[in-house]
Structures are given as C-alpha cells and as structure tokens.
Amino acid sequence: MRTLVVLVLLAVLVMKTPNLQAFMGLRRASDFIQGDTRLRGITQERIRERGKALHEHQRELCEDYYPCEMYAFRHGYPAAYKHYFGGRRRTK
C-alpha cells in the first residue's frame, strides 16, 4: 500500500512538471547509451561461425566424437571423418 501511494505521488509530480520530459529522442538516447564493443565482437564471431568451410565443420564433428579423434591422430582428420561419418546417407 505504501508503494502504491509513493508511485501515485510520483506520477502526479511528473504530470505537473511541464519542463520534465519523460521520454527522450532517439539521437539523444543513442548519445547517452553507447554500444558495448564486446557484444559487437561476439556478434562478429557468430557470423564467422556460420560460414565455416566444409573441412572445418567435419573436423569439429570428428573432434567431438572421441573414437574419431583418436583415429584422426593416426590417419588424419579427412580419413577419420570418412571412416566414421562418410558412409552414412542422410535423408531429409
């Protein structure tokens, strides 16, 4: 109840003050809040991950499967991928 009274008083105060703008324009808001450069880097990394080469995708798939990775240490990733995943036909 006390919170409701405080909020009502605050709303009345804001409505009676003509010079106080509750909302600011887009340009002023953009100047006030700067974008985080770390988020920009994360976004760029995600974009690069989408466009990976086929051999990179196959290598990562092989690295996630332990027997394939062990086979790859002896025979190479292309041979390991072909051995473990190459013979399967994928149906959509």
PADO-774086 format. One line per field, with one value per residue: residue in one letter; y, z, x of N, C-alpha, C in turn. Coordinates in pm, 1 decimal. Example, Ala and Ser with C-alpha at 12.3 -4.5 7.8 and 13.67 -1.06 7.14 Angstrom:
BEGIN
residu = c(A/S);
n.v = c(-569.0/-225.0);
n.w = c(780.0/708.0);
n.u = c(1319.0/1285.0);
ca.v = c(-450.0/-106.0);
ca.w = c(780.0/714.0);
ca.u = c(1230.0/1367.0);
c.v = c(-330.0/3.0);
c.w = c(780.0/787.0);
c.u = c(1320.0/1290.0);
This chain:
BEGIN
residu = c(M/R/T/L/V/V/L/V/L/L/A/V/L/V/M/K/T/P/N/L/Q/A/F/M/G/L/R/R/A/S/D/F/I/Q/G/D/T/R/L/R/G/I/T/Q/E/R/I/R/E/R/G/K/A/L/H/E/H/Q/R/E/L/C/E/D/Y/Y/P/C/E/M/Y/A/F/R/H/G/Y/P/A/A/Y/K/H/Y/F/G/G/R/R/R/T/K);
n.v = c(-119.1/119.7/152.4/192.8/442.6/604.4/574.0/687.9/952.8/1023.7/1000.6/1204.8/1424.3/1417.3/1463.7/1724.1/1878.1/2072.5/2105.8/1877.3/1606.7/1296.5/1109.2/1069.6/1176.4/969.1/1018.1/1150.0/954.1/758.6/883.9/895.7/630.4/410.6/161.2/-170.1/-280.3/-538.4/-698.4/-652.2/-781.6/-1047.3/-1089.8/-1068.4/-1292.3/-1498.6/-1467.5/-1536.3/-1804.9/-1919.8/-1934.4/-2142.4/-2341.1/-2652.2/-2858.0/-2766.3/-2783.3/-3060.1/-3147.9/-3044.8/-3188.4/-3442.5/-3407.7/-3389.7/-3645.1/-3903.6/-4161.2/-4109.0/-3892.2/-4009.6/-4188.9/-4002.0/-3892.2/-4079.9/-4124.7/-3890.7/-3615.7/-3597.4/-3868.3/-3992.8/-3874.9/-3965.1/-4238.1/-4268.9/-4110.8/-4086.4/-4294.1/-4289.0/-4227.9/-3941.4/-3857.1/-3639.7);
n.w = c(0.0/77.4/-121.6/-344.6/-286.8/-293.8/-563.8/-692.4/-602.5/-719.4/-991.5/-1014.4/-959.2/-1177.7/-1388.7/-1337.0/-1376.0/-1626.8/-1779.6/-1760.6/-1942.9/-2009.7/-2194.3/-2418.7/-2729.7/-3012.5/-3106.3/-2891.0/-2698.3/-2811.4/-2797.8/-2527.3/-2433.0/-2499.3/-2733.6/-2650.9/-2698.5/-2671.0/-2720.7/-2989.7/-3091.5/-3020.4/-3175.6/-3433.3/-3427.3/-3415.2/-3665.4/-3830.5/-3760.1/-3879.8/-4149.2/-4196.0/-4344.8/-4523.0/-4453.1/-4203.6/-4052.9/-4064.5/-3930.9/-3671.4/-3600.7/-3593.8/-3389.3/-3170.8/-3130.2/-2965.5/-3046.9/-3320.6/-3312.4/-3202.5/-3406.2/-3600.0/-3510.5/-3587.2/-3862.6/-3981.3/-4011.3/-4238.4/-4328.5/-4098.2/-4060.5/-4289.0/-4239.0/-4005.2/-4044.8/-4314.1/-4464.4/-4421.4/-4531.4/-4556.3/-4489.2/-4567.3);
n.u = c(82.3/193.4/383.9/222.8/108.4/336.1/409.4/185.0/202.6/446.6/377.9/188.8/351.5/528.5/350.6/267.8/492.6/600.2/837.0/984.0/1076.3/948.3/1025.9/1299.0/1448.6/1551.7/1814.9/1935.4/1913.1/2077.3/2322.3/2352.2/2360.2/2606.2/2706.6/2810.1/3132.2/3224.8/3002.8/2970.0/3194.3/3136.8/2910.8/3022.2/3187.5/3000.0/2884.2/3097.8/3121.5/2902.0/2964.8/3153.1/3409.9/3371.0/3552.8/3637.6/3404.8/3362.4/3591.8/3551.0/3325.0/3430.5/3617.9/3451.7/3366.4/3501.5/3626.6/3661.8/3834.5/4064.5/4128.2/4184.0/4422.3/4609.1/4560.7/4476.3/4242.9/4061.5/4050.6/3958.7/3707.5/3581.3/3589.4/3427.6/3195.1/3146.9/3023.4/2752.7/2423.5/2239.1/1908.3/1646.7);
ca.v = c(0.0/234.0/165.6/249.7/584.9/669.5/576.7/784.7/1085.9/1043.7/1022.3/1339.1/1518.8/1416.4/1523.4/1867.4/1945.8/2081.7/2102.9/1745.0/1516.6/1157.8/1032.9/1147.9/1139.1/858.6/1063.4/1177.0/825.0/691.2/950.5/867.9/489.9/364.3/17.5/-244.8/-333.1/-683.8/-760.7/-644.6/-888.7/-1175.7/-1099.3/-1097.3/-1431.4/-1585.4/-1458.0/-1615.0/-1947.5/-1967.2/-1956.3/-2225.3/-2429.6/-2788.5/-2937.5/-2722.7/-2841.7/-3203.7/-3166.6/-3021.3/-3301.3/-3553.8/-3379.0/-3411.1/-3789.1/-3947.8/-4260.4/-4043.2/-3810.1/-4098.9/-4236.4/-3888.9/-3873.1/-4173.1/-4125.6/-3758.9/-3586.6/-3636.2/-4013.3/-4028.6/-3835.7/-4057.4/-4368.8/-4271.1/-4041.8/-4077.3/-4397.2/-4271.9/-4147.2/-3857.5/-3835.0/-3521.1);
ca.w = c(0.0/86.1/-253.6/-433.2/-255.9/-343.9/-709.8/-731.6/-580.4/-821.4/-1118.3/-1009.1/-968.3/-1315.8/-1475.5/-1311.1/-1416.0/-1773.3/-1844.2/-1748.9/-2049.8/-1965.8/-2297.9/-2496.5/-2870.5/-3045.8/-3114.0/-2756.6/-2631.1/-2866.6/-2742.9/-2383.9/-2411.6/-2602.6/-2755.8/-2589.3/-2804.3/-2656.5/-2788.5/-3132.7/-3120.0/-3010.3/-3293.9/-3548.4/-3416.4/-3453.9/-3810.6/-3890.7/-3737.7/-3973.3/-4281.0/-4189.1/-4457.3/-4503.1/-4380.2/-4063.3/-3990.6/-4049.1/-3827.8/-3541.1/-3573.6/-3559.2/-3258.9/-3065.5/-3113.6/-2918.7/-3134.6/-3445.5/-3283.7/-3186.9/-3541.1/-3672.3/-3469.5/-3662.7/-4007.6/-4029.9/-3994.3/-4352.7/-4328.8/-3981.1/-4088.2/-4390.9/-4175.3/-3907.8/-4086.4/-4459.4/-4526.4/-4390.3/-4621.0/-4478.0/-4552.8/-4511.2);
ca.u = c(0.0/283.3/445.6/121.7/96.8/457.0/401.3/82.3/259.7/548.2/308.3/129.4/461.8/578.4/249.2/257.6/614.6/592.5/967.0/1042.7/1033.1/956.8/1093.3/1394.8/1455.9/1640.9/1954.3/1984.5/1925.6/2193.9/2440.2/2359.1/2396.5/2698.6/2705.0/2918.4/3219.0/3236.7/2889.3/2996.3/3289.8/3066.3/2825.1/3108.0/3233.0/2887.9/2867.5/3206.1/3096.6/2800.5/3020.4/3273.3/3437.2/3323.7/3652.2/3637.6/3285.3/3387.3/3693.8/3488.7/3236.2/3518.4/3678.2/3351.7/3345.1/3633.1/3693.1/3701.1/3951.6/4179.7/4159.5/4240.6/4561.5/4693.7/4537.8/4435.1/4100.3/3976.8/4030.4/3876.5/3569.3/3529.8/3573.0/3317.1/3072.5/3136.1/2940.4/2610.4/2340.7/2148.0/1778.6/1579.0);
c.v = c(126.1/260.0/230.5/399.5/661.2/679.8/677.4/926.4/1118.7/1072.5/1161.6/1444.6/1529.1/1484.7/1675.0/1944.7/1952.7/2068.4/1965.2/1655.5/1372.9/1072.8/1124.2/1094.8/1029.0/901.7/1088.0/1047.0/750.3/753.7/914.6/726.2/444.6/211.9/-48.9/-308.5/-483.1/-754.6/-758.6/-755.1/-1025.0/-1196.4/-1133.2/-1241.8/-1528.0/-1583.2/-1541.1/-1764.6/-2002.3/-2005.4/-2041.6/-2312.1/-2571.7/-2870.5/-2895.9/-2784.0/-2991.9/-3230.7/-3147.1/-3135.6/-3422.1/-3531.5/-3403.8/-3559.0/-3853.4/-4054.6/-4200.6/-3959.2/-3895.7/-4154.0/-4125.7/-3863.8/-3963.0/-4153.6/-3990.2/-3740.8/-3621.6/-3786.7/-4056.9/-3991.9/-3931.1/-4194.8/-4373.1/-4210.5/-4044.5/-4175.9/-4380.2/-4186.2/-4069.3/-3836.2/-3715.8/-3539.0);
c.w = c(0.0/-50.3/-352.2/-410.7/-310.4/-495.8/-759.5/-713.3/-685.0/-957.4/-1123.5/-1024.2/-1110.5/-1408.5/-1456.6/-1354.5/-1568.3/-1843.1/-1843.0/-1859.4/-2004.3/-2066.6/-2373.4/-2638.5/-2893.9/-3049.5/-2976.0/-2678.7/-2681.6/-2815.8/-2596.9/-2356.8/-2527.8/-2614.0/-2693.7/-2699.2/-2792.3/-2728.0/-2939.2/-3173.7/-3117.0/-3133.1/-3417.3/-3546.2/-3456.7/-3604.1/-3880.0/-3873.3/-3835.8/-4107.6/-4280.4/-4313.3/-4421.1/-4421.9/-4233.5/-3988.3/-3966.1/-3939.2/-3687.8/-3503.5/-3530.0/-3422.2/-3144.4/-3038.5/-3086.8/-3007.3/-3267.5/-3424.6/-3268.9/-3322.1/-3621.0/-3633.9/-3549.0/-3813.2/-4065.6/-4021.4/-4115.4/-4356.3/-4212.5/-4003.8/-4188.0/-4330.2/-4086.0/-3959.1/-4237.2/-4523.1/-4505.4/-4495.9/-4534.3/-4556.9/-4486.3/-4513.1);
c.u = c(87.2/348.9/349.0/107.7/217.8/452.8/298.1/135.1/366.6/484.8/246.7/238.3/515.4/479.1/241.3/381.7/618.9/728.3/1032.2/988.1/1054.2/1033.8/1188.7/1399.1/1558.5/1787.1/2012.1/2002.5/2048.7/2322.9/2461.6/2409.0/2483.1/2690.4/2827.0/3003.4/3237.7/3123.4/2908.7/3093.1/3225.5/2978.1/2907.4/3156.9/3122.7/2864.8/2974.5/3181.6/2994.5/2861.0/3146.1/3286.2/3394.0/3423.9/3661.7/3520.1/3305.3/3489.3/3633.6/3396.2/3317.2/3582.4/3581.5/3326.2/3481.4/3698.4/3739.6/3825.7/4077.0/4225.3/4228.5/4385.7/4656.1/4684.3/4498.6/4284.4/4015.9/3948.4/3940.8/3730.2/3505.9/3502.1/3448.5/3187.6/3049.8/3040.7/2791.5/2541.7/2243.9/2020.1/1713.4/1430.1);
